[in-house]
Amino acid sequence: MRIYFAPMEGITDALFRQAYQACFGGVDKYFMPFVSPSHSLSYTLREEFDLLPAQNRGLFAVPQILARDAGCFLGAARSFAEKGYTEVNLNLGCPSGTVTGKGKGSAMLKDVYHLRRFLDEVYCEAPLKVSVKTRIGFETPEEWEQLLSVFKDYPIHELIIHPRTRSQLYRGEPHRAAFGQALETLRCPVIYNGDLFTAESVREVTGMFPQAAGVMLGRGLLSNPALLRQLQGGAALSMEDLTHFHDYLFRAYEKTWHPLTAVGRMHVFLKYFAHSLNVPFKYVREALRANKMDAYQDAVGEMFAQAKLKEEPHYSQPE
């Protein structure tokens, strides 16, 4: 069973990937947060940094592309192949309104005719393996059957399925029957993604779908970074694990980015770590309000001093 780390924009960058690998490991592939290339193939400085092979040494990292124009996708794919990458991932799953408003991400699922034309060109000319991350439809699960009829016609390296529609965002129950339908229909390896927050939930899905090639986790690993170790029969998350990982990551950001950027990035992780802690929210709030290095270190130190791990650390889905 393959274990993949989901791409999460603004979170799972190169420094995070290296920190997680050093502190926990156990991941077969790390999927990078998407880049959305134009025909000029220009990227931000942070994207350029993230894509440098040197920043991903020692782990299997897969660039992800968000595009509705096959020419833009192929231009980026060629540039990644030149850097030495062997696989690229097509994002057909992002539900963000700013993305779908441009016809990208899960909005690509609305127009099957355009999707076929796009995939025709991509799979005819791509210089490296192309995997796909998708949802099961834009508005309703009934769209899935037609989408499967499209996907089965292409040599997709792997199909990673989040079995919700775009309209669901991250709410409601995943449509697991749709994932089962994909396993029955497709010849390519199929990966399950969505709401895998505890060891029990991962075992439930892998037991339900033993023919699945693997699982992809995101929020579950951010909230409980020792989750994979638990799955392999190892020790559960400890406070020492969490504080060591936090400090390792913080030092990496502190050495690389402007102090405001480093603290801002750590605020994002605190929001996930906090799911696994029993601690009065005032301590979390103080750490989230701190925007200078010293103030942040003092506040987060106090937060960890007052915190205890929950009996079963895990991400809790908002109501």
Order of alpha helices (4+ residues) and beta strands (2+ residues): beta-alpha-beta-alpha-beta-beta-alpha-beta-alpha-alpha-beta-alpha-beta-alpha-beta-alpha-beta-alpha-alpha-alpha-alpha-beta-alpha-alpha-beta
